[in-house]
């Protein structure tokens, strides 16, 4: 079947407020006109070259689809970014922590949206993002015949079918202009505003890992991202001094926590010792949530100690294997069975004893629970901390970064130890950090 008149047309956006331009490849098969639209001219030229190559090889064209057999399943004639990204998510899912799964889904969604051709029938943005973020890149939540699996809304298969047709080929990333589209996607939030430095670094790590896997699978000879020059965000390695409270301010804040909420619900009192663990023991919030009574040595006199070996970070039900909001992991950046011994002062011993006397423990021995006996969520203890700041600090201090997050109590703990003359190596060992 002879194919004639393969052309690339430049198309301006019909919206006068947008200066975007797309490129459409048009061709005829047996007198019928067909077209494909791309966001960059290089991609359109690539597709046109694919068509011309099939003509030179004498491949027959399907008069209904307008494509040769080698390109009918995939108009670009190659693995698409979307299909490869889904394969990557499935490969990483089993061994990834819950928060890593969340980060993988977030990054792949942003890049996939940036690498979609302009095809008719595009779903609205919210539907597109939801289908990719919560279904396409969550292997255990993909549409399945298992009745125990959550079934997606009817809009999800429709949106993902459109993405399958509109996704650019993976090979298109070898074009620096296309690779830059992916880079720009990880640098911005959904509304187009710049993302936080740590967010960009986290997404960049995922993108690099995807492309490294593509090299491993023989899709590229080198990572195409290395051919694009861009300014990598720098992260400060020092703690902002403005967030660190002094010992007097820390005591005032911890005391004020007990006044948050009514007496019967005890929203603040339930978390008083939790915040004390962050300040006096330098624990991370997830480490404090994982503490059990059996991990605490609380003598009548002198210093005690905590054995830290498990973390319960808040991740979200969609990302954990158990379907619970909290993941269950070992210590951060440590082997799975590693433990850490942390000496604690008498003031924290008294706090923990008082907490155990009033609230006891959960069924599995954990110290800190919500009213139903579950693990307090990050939103729960963050709200309590916000209310405590409003009660304990002056208006100017509330508006400042001072102890803005519960995690800042850990920063204050490490700073206090260092200022007291504790050897930095000892501080790093207590905190579970590198020297």
Secondary structure by P-SEA (a helix, b strand, c coil): ccccccbbbbbccccccccbbbbbbbbcccccccccccccaaaaaaaaaaaaaaaaacccccccccccccccccccccccaaaaaaaaaaaacccccaaaaaaaaaaaaaaaaaacccccccccaaaaaaaaacccccccccccccccccccccaaaaaaaaaaaccccccccccaaaaaaaaaaaacccccccccaaaaaaaaaaaaaaaaaaaaaccccccccccbbbbcbbbbccccccccccaaaaaaaaaaccccccccccccccaaaaaaaaacccccaaaaaaccccccccccccbbbbbbcccccccccccccccccbbbbccccccccbbbbbbbcaaaaaaaaaaaaccccccccccccccccccccaaaaaaaaaaaaaacccccccccccccccaaaaaaaaaaaaaacccaaaaaaaacccc
